[in-house]
Amino acid sequence: MSTPDTIVLIHGFWVTPRSWEQWIDHYEKRGYRVLAPAYPGFEVEVESLNADPTPIEKVTVPQIVESLETLIRGLEKPPVLIGHSAGGVFVQLLLDRGHGAAGVAINSAPTEGVAVVPLTQIKSAFPVLRNPANRHRAVALTHEQWHYAFTNTFTEEESRTLYERYAVPASGRIFWDSALATLRPGHQDTYVDYHNDARAPLLFVSGELDHLMPPKVQRSNAGHYKSDTVTEVKEYAGRPHLLPAAPGWEEVADHALSWALAHAR
C-alpha cells in the first residue's frame, strides 16, 4: 500500500471541528489533504450550536460512525485517523470495522468494557451525570467546569478565550449510554472487538494532567486489546485534556503523524 496522503481529524464532545484549526493548517502546510468532519447536524459554527443545541440533542453514536464511514469509503486510499476525546472512540470503532491505515486516539474516552473511572473524571462528567433528566438534553459546561475538565493547565484568561471560541454543549444521551454500557446485556454503541487481528495499528496519546480522560483510562483501554497488531501508548507530561490546543501541540501533532505513517498498513 502506498503512503497515506489524507488525514481525517475527528473532534470530541463539547467542541466542534474548529478545535482542530491549528492542526489542519499544520498538516496542510506539509502537503497533506486534511478532513475535519463535523458530526451530523454540527455543520454550523460554534455560535449557532450554542444558540440552538437541537442537533446535539438528536445526534447518536451510530449516526456519527455511519457519517464517518461514508466519508472514508469515498477516499481513494485509507487515511490516517486522528481523534480527540470522544473522537478517539470513533477512531477505535472505525479501525475495528476495517477503516484507516493507522489510528491515533488522543486523550480518548473509553470504549465499552473499560471500567476505570478516576475521581477527576467523575468530577469532570458530573455536570451531565448528576441528573438523569440530562439524558434528553444537550448539556453545556460553565467556564469553571470547562477550565477544570479541559484547560486546567491554562491561565484563567487563556481558558476563557478557548471556552468562548470552542465550547458547545454535549449530548447527555450519549454520556449516559456510555456510562451504562457495561451494565446492559449485549454489545452497545461503543463496542469494539479487542481480539481483531485485522485492525490497523493504534496509538493512544495521553496528557499527564488530563482531568476528563486521565492517563489510567488510556492505559486501561490499550490494555484491553489482545489482538496480534500494534497498540501503543504515549504520555506527555504536563498536558491537559484540550491537548490539541495546549502549548507544544506541534510536537504532539508531528509525533502522531510520524507514528501513523511508520505503522500504516
Secondary structure, DSSP 8 states (H G I E B T S, - for coil): -----EEEEE--TT--GGGGHHHHHHHHTTT-EEE----TT--S-HHHHHH--HHHHH--HHHHHHHHHHHHHTSSS--EEEEETHHHHHHHHHHHTT--SEEEEES----TT-----HHHHHHHHHHHT-GGGGGSEE---HHHHHHHT-TTS-HHHHHHHHHHH---EEHHHHHHHHHGGGSSS--TT---TT-TTS--EEEEEETT-SSS-HHHHHHHHHH--SSS-EEEEEETT--S-GGGSTTHHHHHHHHHHHHHHH--
